[in-house]
Amino acid sequence: MARRKYIWMAIVAAVAVLLAFWVHSRWDAWFTMPPEPEFVFPEMPDNVQLTFGIDAERSRMVTWQSGLAADSAGLALVCPNGDTVRYEAVRHDFQNCSGRGSYYNTQFVVGAGDYRYRVSVDTLASEWYSFSVAPPHSRNALRFIVIGDVQNVQDTLNDVVRKIQRDFSPQFWLQAGDLIERPHMQWWNRYFADFDSVAQSVPVVAALGNHDFHKSLPRKVDERFFYTFPFYGLCPDCPEGTAHFDVGDASFYIFNTTRNFFSLMEQRRWFLREVSRGGEGQWRIVLLHHPPFSSKSRFNNLPTKWAFVPAFNASGVDVVFSAHEHTCERRNPSEGMDFYQFISHFSPKNYTGNPSDGRHFHVVDVTDSFMEVRTYTDMFEMTDSLRIEK
């Protein structure tokens, strides 16, 4: 008996030592936040972002930044009939130990047609931007782009992003988390440099990824994320980082998977409430960062799987778009999964070591009778195509 006791004590000690070495090796990745370099917001309105308003089909929001904390700021909108309407902006002041500035946003109602707008702070005005809203009859011909893990750290993406918009003409973009490398202003500026001309002309909807958080216990979302995508604040009853919107024949649900299991269960309850209010016959599309079924290991992302998969199956979710794994993969419905799951990424970081797992994005077409998902590389070679009939 004594010998067996000593054997078990040795095993426990060995496991504890191995666990300590593993935690030590991962400590910086989990908890060490490099200091943010000092920055200065330019006074001229900058980093302009177009996104959805409270009604994705009938409203838009625009956000921008400035080094001026001005009481007078707004947006001039030239409507399809030629009239110009001014909308006053809401200001949010931001400051940390590296710099300070102000974020502005405004929301307005839209109809079908072509619009022009510019934003201003005091007497300083941006250049003119343009966007279009599809007419009602085209709601059954919806097209959008899904792209994940932008967090670009090597080369610019602007040429690729512009070509995607030019070649495919999507009505909006979905970003599946890790929009930035880490919550520093230099990486926010890099995102706007990569998406310049597209972010101002096509609504962008981003989910939260782990790189969009500060490394801390508990992890904290960089507040600049919600200043850039203020539609998250339009639903006071929604858990942090979740959103639901409808466009055409599709209903979209966005989750925040960089949270503990209790928060994920709260999001599950929110999702089931939202689904119960929805209409019949619509496509149900989920956007989240951590895929329920990991390409790395069946033990990966277990909280996301346990919290969401039963709800997704019971609610008739059709497709889940995700990122995080730094690979490209499609999973078809199988045992325990009644939906299609897509993983993609657009970062130079590749966790698999497989050169074919380079940058990929999805072009999604939705009608009342079918959904088609095509996957392309950043060299615009199609690597996968799936058509789902309703």
N, C-alpha and C positions, 0 to 999 in steps of 0.2 A: 504493500500500500504506500509506504514512504517513497519507494522508487517511482511509482506512478505519479505521486504528488509532485516530485521534483521534475519529472518529465513535463508535466503540464505547466509548471512554473517556468520552465525554460522556454516552452513554446510561447507562452503569453509574453515573456520578456522579449523574445525574438520578434514577435509581431509588433510589440510596442516600439522597439528600436526601428524596425522597418517603417512603421507609420510615422515616427518622428522624422526620419530621413526624408520621407515622401513629402510631409508637410513643409519641411525646411526647403526642399527643392522647389515647391510651388508657392512659397510665401510671397515672393515679390509679384508673381503673376496674379495672386489673389488680392493682396492688401497694399502693396507699395504703389503709391500714386506719384509719379514724377512731378516736380513743381511746374506750374504753368509759366511759360515765358511772359514777360511783360508785353502788354499790347495797348494800342490806342485805337478807339473807334474813330473813323473819319467823320467829320461833321456832315459832309454830303451824304444824303440817304444812300444806303448801301445794303448788299445782301438781301435783295428783294425776293420774296417767296410767295407764289400763288398756291393756294390750297383750297379745299372744300370748306363751305360754311356749314351751318346747322342742317341744311337740306342740300345734299350733294348735287341734286339735279337743278336746283333753283337758286343757289346762293354760292358765293365765293368769298374767301378771305385773302387778304394780302398782308404780309408782315415785312418790316424793314428795320434797319438799325441806323443809329446816328450817335455821334459823340455829344450831341446837344440834348439836354433835358428840356425840351420846349413844350410850352402850353399850347402852341398852335402847330398842329400837324394834321395831315389828312391826305386824301386820295382824290384826284380829279379823274372821273370816268366819262369817256366819250362813248355814248350808247349807239346801237346800230342806226337809230333814226337821226343821228347827228347831234343830239342834245348832250350837253356836258353837265354832269352832276357831281357835286363835291360831298365827300363823306369825311367826317371828323374821325380822328384816330384815338385809340386808347394807348396810353403810355405805360410801360413797365421799366423801371430803372433797375439796372444790374450793376453790381460791384463786387469784386473779390480782391484779393491781395495783389493781383496782377494787372488789373485795369478796371475801367468803368465805362458805361455807356447806357443807352436807352433803346428799348425795343418798342415798336409801334405796330398796331394792327387795326384793321377795319374790316367790316363785313358788309356785303351788299347783295341785293337780289338781282338775278340775271334771267334773261330769256334767250331764245335762239338768236344767233347772229354774231357779228364780229365787233369786238370792243377794243378800245385803246385806253391806256391809263398811265398816269405817273403819280409818284408819291412825293410828299414835301415835308420838310421840317423848317419851321419859320419861313424864311424867304428862299431857302435852298430846295431845289426840285431835282428829281432824278430825270433820266431820259424817258422817252415814251416807250411803253411796252404794249404788246397786243396779245389777245387770246380770243378764242372762238367757243361758242356754245352750240352743240348740235341741235338741230330741230327735233321736235317730238317724234316724227316718223322714223328717225334713225335710232331710237332707243333700243330697237331690236337688233341692232348691228353694233354692238359695243366692242371696243378694242382697248386693251391696256397692256402696259409693260410691267413685268415683275423682275426686280433686280435685288440681290442681297449682298451683304458684307462689302459695301463700297470701301470704307476705311482705307482709302488709297494711300500708300506710303512711298511709292517709287516714282511713277510717271503719271502724267496728266491723263484724265479720262474724257476731257471735253470733246475731242474730235469724235470719239466713239459714241458718246451720249448724243451729240448733235446728229450723227449719222443715223442712229436708232430712231430718233424723232423724225428725221427727214424721210427715211425709207419706209417706216411703218405707220406713221401718223396716228399714234395712240391718242385717246381722249384724256388719259391720265396715266401716272406712274405709281406703282406700289413698291415700296422699299422694305425689305424683310429684316431690318435691324442691322446694327453696327454701321450706321451711316457715317460715323467718324471713327478715327483710330483711338482717340481718348478725348474726354471733355476739356479740350483746350481751344482757345480762340483760333490758333493757327490751323487746327483741323476743321473747324467750322468754316473758316475762310477757304480752305482747300475744297470742301464740299461745294461751296458756291462757285468756285472757279471751275470745278469739274462740270457742274450743271448750269453754268452761265448760259443764258438765252432760253434754256428749257425750263428751269425753275420759275422764271418770270412769266412763261407763256402757257404752261400746261400744269394742272394741279398735280402736286406730289403729295403722297400719303406715306409716311414712314412709321413702321413699328419700332418699338424699343428693343435694342439688343444689349448684351452685356458691356460692350465697349462704349455705349452711350451713358453708362453709369460711372460715378466716382467709386473708386475702390475703397470700401469702408465696411464697417459692421454696424448696422445693416447697410447694404449698398444704397446709395442715394442717386436719384436721377439728376443729371445736369439740367438745371432750370432753363438753360438756353434752348433745350429741346422743346419745351412747352411754349416758349416765346416764339420759336420758329414755326411750330405747328399748333397754333392756339385752338384748333377745333376740338382738341382733347378737353379743353376747359368748358366747352359748351354743354356738357352733360354732367351736372353736379351729382347725379346718382350713379355714375359709372365708376368702377374701380380705376385707380390711377393707371394711365397708359392703355386703356381699352377704348374702343370706339365701334360704332355700328352705323353703316350708311348703305343706302340703296341707290343703285343706278340702273335704269332699264330693267331687265329681267334678272338682275343679280343682286344679292344681298351679301354685304361684306362685313366680317367680324374680325376685329384686330385685338390681339391679346398681348399682355406684358409678361413674358415667361422668365424674366430675370428677377424673380421674386420667390419667396419661400412657399412651401406647400399650402399653408393656410390662405395666403393671398391667391394662389391658383384656384383653390376651392371656391373662394369668393367670386373670382372671375367666372368659374363654371356656373355658379348660381345666376350671375348676371346674364351670361350667355343663354341659359335656358329660359329666363324671363324674356329676353329680346326675341328669341325664336318663337315663343308662344304668341307674340304680338304680330309676327310677320304674316305675309300673305302666302297662299298656297301656290305651288308651281314655280316659285323662283329658285334660281340657282343659289346655293349656299357656299360661299367661298370664305376660307379662313386665312388670315395672314398672321404669322407669329415667327419669332426668331429661332427658338429651339424646336427642332422637329420631334414629334411624339415618338417616331421610330427612327433611331439614330443609325447612320451609316457606319459608325465606328464600332459600336458594341450594343448588344441588346440590354445591357445594364446602364447605358447612357440615357440621360434625360428622363429617368423614371418618374420623377414628380409630374412632369408635363404629360407623360403617357397616362399615369394613374388618374390625374385630374380631368383630362379632356377627352380621351379616346371614347369612353362609354357615352359621354354627352354628344360627341360628334356623331357616333354611330346611331344613337337614338333619335337625333334631330335631322338626320338625312343630309349631313354635310357632304358636298360633292368633291371638293378639292381643298387641300391644305398646302399653302405655299410657305416655305421656310428657308433658313440659311444656316449659319453657325458652323456647319461641318466642313466648310471650305472644300466642297466637292460638288459634283453634279449628279443627281440621281432622281429616278422616278420609281415609286412603288405603287403597284396596282392593288386593288382591294384583295385581301387575303384573310386568313383566319385571324380574327380579332380586329380587323380593320375594314370598314365598309366604304372607305373613301380613297381617292388618289392622293398621294403625297409627293410633292416636288421639293428637292433641295437644290439650291444653286448658290453661286457666289461670284463676286466681281473683284476680289482682292488678289494681289500678287502672292499672298501667302497660300500655300497648298499643303494641307496636312497629310495627304495620302501619298505624296511622292510620285503620283501617276501624272505624267505630262498631259494626258488627255483630259485631266480634271482641271483644265484652265478656266478662265473666266467664261461664264455662261449667263444668259438672260432668257426670259420667256416672253413670247408674244401670245396674248390670249384674246381669242375672239369668242363672243358670247351672243347667241340669239335665243329666241324662245324655245327652240327645238334642239340645239346642240351647243356644245362648248368645244373649242379646239385650242390646244396648247402646243405651241411650237417652241423648241429650244434651240438657241443659236449660240455660237462662240463669239468672242469679241472680234473675230475675223469674218463674221457674218456667214458662217457655215452652219447649216441646220443639222443638228445631231439627233433630234428626236421629234416626233409628232404624235399627238394623241387626239382623237375625236371621241367625245362622249355624247351619246344621244340621250335626249330627255324622254 
